[in-house]
Amino acid sequence: MSNKEILNKISYLNYDDLDGFIASLLQSELSNTVGFVNQHSINLMHDDDSVRENFLSLTHLLRDGIGVKLACKIYGIDPKDNFNGTDVIPAIVNALKMSNRTVKFFAYGATEPWLTQGSKTLFKTEEVIKMNGFEQDNLYIENFKNNSEKTALNCVVLAMGMPKQEKLAVILSSIDVPSLIICGGAIIDFQAGKVKRAPEILRTLGLEWFYRLLVEPQRLFNRYVIGIPKFFYNLVVH
């Protein structure tokens, strides 16, 4: 699949569109899945057909990062504004809590004590069904089937990283209950304070990735030092 086909799947939004986008998620009686496309995810999609299929099966994909912005410009697509899970997911959760719908919250990802701390901060309640992010897929599926409710909107935040979370999002969304499944990456760790946000000036310049690389060089070396040249190679080849 070409880069253009991947980029065409993304829902490009301006900041002013976010409230309407979130409202559509709250009002939907269908199962919805939300993911984020960045430089790393495009590399993963080119490496593995099953990963690409899972990403493209998500209901909504939002643009995340300066790399995808540059790719859009190369292909003549208006990238509009940047959205990442760290900012968008709390906005979705807050809207859910203020809505008239009965909502049940799930957090699958991270490890303790960060999972409990981050979930409490994000959802502002201790009534969250939680599992760490290192279990087999069948255990999450069983947990969701046993705890989800047909009379509630079942909101699941997956904080286990790509591509595991996108695969699981597709599976969970097929279960016959109203659901909103959100692929959140490090959102729980951010909410728990384990991982710090970049200074606002770096975020404004699209350089949060650089800050994270400086903070976690060993974990993120392959993603950025190797991954960024690979991303531009994929732009040329595909």
Helices and strands as residue ranges (DSSP letters): H 3-8, G 15-17, H 18-27, E 32-37, H 39-47, H 49-57, E 60-63, H 66-74, H 85-98, E 103-109, H 114-123, E 128-131, H 137-147, E 153-159, H 164-173, E 179-183, H 187-192, H 200-204, H 208-215, H 217-220, I 221-226, H 227-237
